[in-house]
Amino acid sequence: MDILKSYIFGDPLHFKKEHGVCLAGKTVVVNKIGRIEMEENLRIWNDAKRIVVKVGSSLVTNEGHGVDTEAIARWTAQIAKLQEMGKQVVWVSSGAVAEGMARLGWPKRPKKMHELQAAAAVGQMGIVEAYEKSFERYDIRTAQILLTHADLADRERYLNARQTLTTLLDLKVVPIINENDTVVTNEIKVGDNDTLGALVTNLIDADVLVILTDQIGLFTADPRSNPEAKLVEVGEAGDPIYEAMAGGAGSSIGKGGMQTKVLAAKRAARSGASTVIASGRIPDVLVRLAQGESIGTLLKTDRKPMSARSQWMADHLQLKGKLVIDEGAVEAVRKGKSLLPVGVKAVIGDFLRGEIIQVVDQNDKEICRGMINYGSDESRRIMGLHSDEVVEELGYLEQRELIHQDNMVVMNK
């Protein structure tokens, strides 16, 4: 591969700017794909059998003016071609609230929860109807699945959702997924469909997550305000440099911005999936990607996939409690050992035995998360104690470990 050039957000160094960007001492590929990257991109797509595609609200509803049936027709035609290529596709579609706003004549996104839920209920009808009619042209059946974080946090419901989705895919049905905004509350919401797309990617062990947006990809700076911004064409999912590049929300119609997309790529990498961020307005974008063409930003991963159980624990977005542990416990956990009460310095929150909780060091950096063997009240009583002291304090010993290594996933190594 050619030697990359570099620059820092428009400030010239002793290299030219055209081909790369150097941030925090790292060189990031922009606007120049080498032969190795092109071959790897083709390999990723040739190997990909199961694909999750997330499409944003502004694309589905033509910037909030109502369901864009022409755009949906273009996407369904592409999905039909993907199925002919032997690919399974799950479609994560935003747009219910935006479509409801259009039907109700609301010019701005409401802020009150009950109004958002009402708009979602009205809009979901139009979204599903538009997809169903469009897929009928290709004799492809569709299925509507509405999820909340509570569905994915409960182990039994998680496994049921996984089995349902894989069954639908085996039947060559295209699942159309959205968050269940009509009933969702702050306590059970995923929050945005970029995150939902990543959660679904992990749920079904998809190979690639494609996030279609109104931007052509991830830039080194906001291209709307910085003419020096360059497109990042390939990078490693989870590299914090890309989180620094990403800005805030992209439009008044949806909830996600580029940052949620970068974080979604990081989350999807846990199951070994690469992520593409690309414009949904590019003709035949999905088919061209599947043929190995480089479009938008590819955030790839070489990480070994987590086990399904570890993914389930890692994908909990809302945790009931937190344990603060000392340096000795941090080192033990990172070596794959169980967490014992003696290493715990503080217990935060209220939780029950069997719930997934977060474990942090004394600087509040997340170390792991896992299934707790004691409730919060008991955990407070036994923190800092050795096993024999636990028996004296509680009168019994349920488990030696607060979190057993088999029920734990290390988040930062």
C-alpha positions as CSV (number, residue, x, y, z in Angstrom):
1,M,0.0,0.0,0.0
2,D,1.2,3.5,-0.8
3,I,2.6,5.6,2.1
4,L,-0.2,7.7,3.5
5,K,0.0,11.5,3.8
6,S,-1.4,13.3,6.7
7,Y,-2.9,16.5,8.1
8,I,-4.7,17.7,11.3
9,F,-8.1,19.2,10.6
10,G,-6.8,21.4,7.9
11,D,-3.5,22.4,9.5
12,P,-0.7,21.4,7.2
13,L,2.2,19.4,8.5
14,H,5.3,18.5,6.5
15,F,3.2,16.1,4.5
16,K,0.5,17.0,1.9
17,K,-3.2,16.7,2.8
18,E,-4.8,14.8,0.0
19,H,-4.5,11.2,1.1
20,G,-4.8,10.9,4.9
21,V,-5.3,12.4,8.3
22,C,-3.1,12.1,11.3
23,L,-4.9,12.4,14.7
24,A,-3.5,11.7,18.1
25,G,-0.4,10.2,16.5
26,K,-2.4,7.8,14.3
27,T,-2.8,7.8,10.5
28,V,-6.3,7.2,9.2
29,V,-7.1,6.2,5.7
30,V,-9.2,8.8,3.9
31,N,-10.0,9.2,0.2
32,K,-7.5,6.7,-0.9
33,I,-8.1,2.9,-0.8
34,G,-5.2,0.7,-1.4
35,R,-5.2,-2.7,-3.1
36,I,-5.1,-4.6,0.2
37,E,-8.1,-2.7,1.5
38,M,-10.1,-3.3,-1.7
39,E,-9.3,-7.0,-1.5
40,E,-10.4,-7.1,2.1
41,N,-13.6,-5.2,1.4
42,L,-14.4,-7.7,-1.3
43,R,-13.6,-10.6,1.0
44,I,-15.9,-9.2,3.7
45,W,-18.8,-9.1,1.4
46,N,-18.1,-12.4,-0.3
47,D,-18.2,-14.1,3.1
48,A,-21.2,-12.2,4.3
49,K,-24.3,-14.3,4.4
50,R,-26.4,-12.4,6.8
51,I,-26.8,-8.6,6.6
52,V,-28.5,-6.1,8.8
53,V,-29.5,-2.8,7.1
54,K,-30.6,0.2,9.1
55,V,-32.2,3.1,7.3
56,G,-32.7,6.5,8.8
57,S,-35.9,8.6,9.3
58,S,-35.0,11.3,6.9
59,L,-34.5,8.8,4.1
60,V,-37.7,6.8,4.8
61,T,-39.9,9.9,5.1
62,N,-38.2,12.2,2.6
63,E,-37.0,14.6,5.3
64,G,-40.2,14.3,7.3
65,H,-42.7,14.9,4.5
66,G,-44.2,11.4,4.6
67,V,-43.3,7.9,3.5
68,D,-41.0,8.1,0.5
69,T,-42.5,5.2,-1.5
70,E,-40.0,5.7,-4.4
71,A,-37.1,5.3,-2.0
72,I,-38.6,2.2,-0.4
73,A,-39.2,0.8,-3.9
74,R,-35.5,1.2,-4.7
75,W,-34.4,-0.5,-1.5
76,T,-36.8,-3.4,-1.9
77,A,-35.5,-4.0,-5.4
78,Q,-32.0,-4.1,-4.0
79,I,-33.0,-6.5,-1.3
80,A,-34.5,-8.8,-3.9
81,K,-31.2,-8.8,-5.7
82,L,-29.4,-9.5,-2.4
83,Q,-31.6,-12.6,-1.8
84,E,-30.8,-13.8,-5.4
85,M,-27.1,-13.5,-4.4
86,G,-27.8,-15.8,-1.4
87,K,-27.8,-13.1,1.3
88,Q,-30.2,-12.9,4.2
89,V,-31.4,-9.4,5.0
90,V,-32.9,-7.9,8.2
91,W,-34.2,-4.4,7.7
92,V,-34.2,-1.9,10.6
93,S,-36.3,1.0,9.7
94,S,-36.8,4.3,11.4
95,G,-39.5,6.6,10.4
96,A,-42.6,5.7,12.5
97,V,-42.6,9.0,14.5
98,A,-41.7,11.1,11.4
99,E,-44.4,9.5,9.4
100,G,-46.9,10.0,12.2
101,M,-45.9,13.7,12.4
102,A,-46.6,14.0,8.7
103,R,-50.0,12.3,9.0
104,L,-50.9,14.4,12.0
105,G,-49.7,17.6,10.5
106,W,-47.0,18.3,13.1
107,P,-44.2,20.5,11.7
108,K,-41.8,19.8,14.6
109,R,-40.8,16.6,16.5
110,P,-42.8,16.6,19.8
111,K,-41.0,16.4,23.1
112,K,-43.7,15.0,25.3
113,M,-43.6,11.2,25.6
114,H,-47.3,10.6,25.1
115,E,-47.2,12.7,21.9
116,L,-44.2,10.8,20.6
117,Q,-45.9,7.5,21.3
118,A,-49.1,8.7,19.6
119,A,-47.1,9.7,16.5
120,A,-45.3,6.4,16.4
121,A,-48.6,4.5,16.6
122,V,-50.1,6.5,13.7
123,G,-46.9,6.4,11.6
124,Q,-46.1,2.7,12.0
125,M,-49.2,1.8,10.0
126,G,-48.0,3.8,7.0
127,I,-44.4,2.5,7.2
128,V,-45.4,-1.2,7.3
129,E,-48.0,-0.8,4.6
130,A,-45.4,0.9,2.3
131,Y,-42.9,-1.9,2.8
132,E,-45.4,-4.7,2.4
133,K,-46.8,-3.3,-0.9
134,S,-43.3,-2.8,-2.3
135,F,-42.0,-6.3,-1.4
136,E,-45.1,-7.9,-3.0
137,R,-43.8,-7.0,-6.4
138,Y,-41.0,-9.5,-5.9
139,D,-43.1,-12.1,-4.1
140,I,-41.2,-11.5,-0.9
141,R,-43.0,-11.8,2.4
142,T,-42.2,-9.4,5.3
143,A,-42.6,-9.5,9.0
144,Q,-43.0,-6.7,11.5
145,I,-41.0,-7.0,14.7
146,L,-41.1,-4.2,17.4
147,L,-38.5,-4.4,20.1
148,T,-37.6,-2.6,23.3
149,H,-34.5,-2.9,25.4
150,A,-36.5,-5.0,27.9
151,D,-37.0,-7.6,25.2
152,L,-33.3,-7.9,24.7
153,A,-32.3,-7.6,28.4
154,D,-34.4,-10.5,29.5
155,R,-32.5,-13.7,28.6
156,E,-35.6,-15.8,27.7
157,R,-37.1,-13.1,25.5
158,Y,-33.7,-12.5,23.9
159,L,-33.5,-16.1,22.9
160,N,-37.1,-16.2,21.7
161,A,-36.4,-13.1,19.5
162,R,-33.2,-14.7,18.2
163,Q,-35.1,-17.9,17.3
164,T,-37.9,-16.0,15.6
165,L,-35.6,-13.9,13.5
166,T,-33.5,-16.9,12.3
167,T,-36.6,-18.8,11.5
168,L,-38.0,-15.9,9.4
169,L,-34.6,-15.6,7.6
170,D,-34.6,-19.3,6.8
171,L,-38.1,-18.9,5.3
172,K,-36.7,-16.0,3.1
173,V,-38.9,-13.5,4.9
174,V,-37.5,-10.0,5.4
175,P,-38.0,-8.9,9.0
176,I,-38.7,-5.2,9.3
177,I,-37.6,-4.1,12.8
178,N,-38.2,-0.9,14.7
179,E,-38.2,0.1,18.4
180,N,-41.6,-0.2,19.9
181,D,-42.0,3.6,20.4
182,T,-45.7,3.3,21.2
183,V,-45.1,1.6,24.6
184,V,-41.4,2.4,25.2
185,T,-40.4,4.5,28.3
186,N,-37.0,5.8,29.4
187,E,-36.4,2.7,31.4
188,I,-36.8,0.2,28.6
189,K,-35.9,2.2,25.4
190,V,-32.9,1.5,23.2
191,G,-32.8,5.1,22.2
192,D,-31.9,5.2,18.5
193,N,-32.1,2.8,15.6
194,D,-28.3,2.9,15.0
195,T,-27.9,1.2,18.3
196,L,-30.9,-1.1,17.6
197,G,-29.3,-2.1,14.4
198,A,-26.1,-3.1,16.2
199,L,-28.0,-5.0,18.9
200,V,-29.9,-6.9,16.2
201,T,-26.6,-7.6,14.4
202,N,-25.3,-9.3,17.5
203,L,-28.6,-11.0,18.3
204,I,-28.6,-12.9,15.0
205,D,-24.8,-13.1,14.5
206,A,-24.9,-11.1,11.3
207,D,-21.8,-10.6,9.2
208,V,-22.2,-7.0,8.2
209,L,-24.2,-4.0,9.5
210,V,-25.0,-1.3,6.9
211,I,-26.2,2.0,8.2
212,L,-27.8,4.1,5.4
213,T,-27.9,7.8,6.2
214,D,-28.2,11.2,4.4
215,Q,-24.4,11.6,4.7
216,I,-22.0,9.8,2.4
217,G,-19.9,8.5,5.3
218,L,-17.8,9.4,8.3
219,F,-15.6,12.6,7.8
220,T,-12.6,13.8,9.7
221,A,-14.7,16.9,10.5
222,D,-18.2,18.2,9.9
223,P,-18.3,18.6,6.1
224,R,-21.2,21.0,6.4
225,S,-19.0,23.6,8.2
226,N,-15.5,22.5,7.4
227,P,-14.4,22.5,3.7
228,E,-11.2,20.7,4.7
229,A,-13.2,17.6,5.9
230,K,-12.1,14.4,4.3
231,L,-14.1,11.1,4.0
232,V,-12.8,8.2,6.0
233,E,-13.0,5.2,3.7
234,V,-11.8,2.4,5.9
235,G,-10.8,2.0,9.6
236,E,-11.0,-0.2,12.6
237,A,-14.4,-0.4,14.4
238,G,-14.0,0.6,18.1
239,D,-11.0,2.9,17.5
240,P,-11.7,5.9,19.7
241,I,-10.3,8.3,17.1
242,Y,-13.5,7.9,15.1
243,E,-15.6,8.8,18.1
244,A,-13.7,12.0,18.4
245,M,-14.4,12.7,14.7
246,A,-18.1,12.2,15.0
247,G,-20.4,15.1,15.9
248,G,-23.9,15.5,17.3
249,A,-27.3,14.7,15.8
250,G,-27.6,15.0,12.1
251,S,-31.2,16.2,11.5
252,S,-34.3,17.4,13.3
253,I,-36.3,14.4,12.0
254,G,-34.4,11.5,13.6
255,K,-32.5,11.0,16.9
256,G,-29.1,9.7,15.7
257,G,-26.0,11.5,14.5
258,M,-22.7,10.2,13.2
259,Q,-21.6,9.5,16.8
260,T,-24.3,6.9,17.3
261,K,-23.3,5.2,14.0
262,V,-19.6,5.0,15.1
263,L,-20.7,3.6,18.5
264,A,-23.0,1.1,16.7
265,A,-20.0,-0.1,14.7
266,K,-18.1,-0.6,17.9
267,R,-20.9,-2.6,19.4
268,A,-21.5,-4.7,16.2
269,A,-17.8,-5.6,16.2
270,R,-18.4,-7.7,19.4
271,S,-20.0,-10.3,17.2
272,G,-17.3,-10.0,14.6
273,A,-19.4,-7.9,12.2
274,S,-18.0,-5.1,10.1
275,T,-20.0,-1.9,9.6
276,V,-20.6,0.3,6.5
277,I,-21.8,3.9,6.9
278,A,-23.1,5.1,3.5
279,S,-25.6,7.3,1.8
280,G,-29.0,5.7,1.2
281,R,-29.4,8.0,-1.8
282,I,-26.7,6.4,-3.9
283,P,-28.2,4.3,-6.7
284,D,-28.1,0.5,-6.0
285,V,-25.9,1.2,-2.9
286,L,-26.7,-2.2,-1.3
287,V,-26.0,-4.3,-4.4
288,R,-22.8,-2.4,-5.2
289,L,-21.6,-2.9,-1.7
290,A,-22.4,-6.6,-1.9
291,Q,-20.4,-6.8,-5.1
292,G,-17.4,-5.5,-3.2
293,E,-17.5,-1.8,-4.3
294,S,-16.0,0.7,-1.8
295,I,-18.8,3.1,-0.9
296,G,-18.9,5.3,2.2
297,T,-17.0,4.3,5.3
298,L,-16.1,0.8,6.2
299,L,-15.3,0.2,9.9
300,K,-14.0,-3.4,9.9
301,T,-13.0,-5.6,12.7
302,D,-10.6,-8.5,13.2
303,R,-11.9,-9.3,16.7
304,K,-12.8,-12.8,17.6
305,P,-16.6,-12.8,18.1
306,M,-17.9,-13.0,21.7
307,S,-20.0,-15.9,22.7
308,A,-23.7,-15.4,22.4
309,R,-24.1,-15.3,26.1
310,S,-21.3,-12.7,26.5
311,Q,-22.8,-10.6,23.7
312,W,-26.1,-10.6,25.6
313,M,-24.5,-9.3,28.7
314,A,-22.4,-6.8,26.9
315,D,-25.4,-5.4,25.0
316,H,-27.3,-4.4,28.1
317,L,-27.7,-0.6,27.7
318,Q,-29.4,0.0,31.1
319,L,-27.9,-1.5,34.2
320,K,-29.5,-1.5,37.6
321,G,-26.3,-1.2,39.6
322,K,-22.6,-0.8,39.8
323,L,-19.7,-2.3,41.8
324,V,-16.5,-0.3,42.4
325,I,-13.4,-2.6,42.7
326,D,-9.8,-2.1,43.8
327,E,-6.7,-2.6,41.6
328,G,-6.1,-6.1,42.7
329,A,-9.6,-7.1,41.7
330,V,-9.2,-5.3,38.3
331,E,-6.1,-7.3,37.6
332,A,-7.8,-10.6,38.6
333,V,-10.9,-9.9,36.5
334,R,-8.7,-9.1,33.4
335,K,-7.0,-12.4,33.9
336,G,-10.3,-14.2,33.6
337,K,-10.9,-14.8,37.3
338,S,-14.2,-14.4,39.2
339,L,-15.0,-11.3,41.2
340,L,-14.9,-11.9,45.0
341,P,-16.4,-9.7,47.7
342,V,-13.0,-8.9,49.1
343,G,-12.1,-6.7,46.1
344,V,-15.2,-4.5,46.2
345,K,-14.9,-1.0,47.5
346,A,-18.5,0.3,46.9
347,V,-21.9,-0.9,45.8
348,I,-24.1,1.6,43.9
349,G,-27.7,1.3,43.0
350,D,-30.5,-1.2,43.8
351,F,-30.5,-4.6,42.1
352,L,-31.6,-8.2,42.6
353,R,-29.7,-11.4,42.5
354,G,-29.4,-12.6,38.9
355,E,-29.5,-9.1,37.3
356,I,-26.7,-7.8,35.0
357,I,-24.6,-5.1,36.7
358,Q,-21.6,-3.0,35.8
359,V,-18.1,-3.3,37.4
360,V,-15.8,-0.3,37.3
361,D,-12.4,0.7,38.7
362,Q,-11.9,3.5,41.2
363,N,-11.7,5.9,38.2
364,D,-15.1,4.8,37.0
365,K,-13.7,3.0,34.0
366,E,-15.8,0.0,33.1
367,I,-13.9,-3.2,33.6
368,C,-16.6,-5.8,33.1
369,R,-20.2,-6.6,33.6
370,G,-22.0,-9.7,34.7
371,M,-24.7,-11.6,36.5
372,I,-24.6,-10.8,40.2
373,N,-25.0,-13.6,42.8
374,Y,-26.3,-11.4,45.6
375,G,-28.8,-8.5,45.7
376,S,-27.6,-5.0,46.4
377,D,-28.4,-5.1,50.2
378,E,-26.4,-8.3,50.7
379,S,-23.6,-7.0,48.5
380,R,-23.2,-4.0,50.6
381,R,-23.0,-6.1,53.7
382,I,-20.3,-8.4,52.4
383,M,-18.2,-6.1,50.3
384,G,-14.5,-6.2,51.3
385,L,-15.0,-9.5,53.2
386,H,-13.3,-12.8,52.7
387,S,-15.4,-15.9,52.2
388,D,-15.3,-17.0,55.9
389,E,-16.3,-13.5,56.9
390,V,-19.3,-13.6,54.5
391,V,-20.7,-16.6,56.4
392,E,-20.3,-14.8,59.7
393,E,-22.0,-11.7,58.3
394,L,-24.9,-13.3,56.4
395,G,-25.2,-16.7,58.2
396,Y,-24.8,-18.5,54.9
397,L,-22.7,-18.6,51.8
398,E,-24.8,-18.6,48.6
399,Q,-21.8,-18.4,46.3
400,R,-18.1,-17.6,47.0
401,E,-18.1,-15.1,44.1
402,L,-20.1,-12.0,43.6
403,I,-19.8,-12.6,39.9
404,H,-18.6,-15.9,38.6
405,Q,-16.2,-15.8,35.6
406,D,-18.6,-17.9,33.5
407,N,-21.3,-15.1,34.0
408,M,-19.0,-12.2,33.2
409,V,-17.8,-10.4,30.2
410,V,-14.7,-8.2,30.3
411,M,-15.3,-4.9,28.5
412,N,-11.9,-3.2,28.5
413,K,-8.6,-5.1,28.5
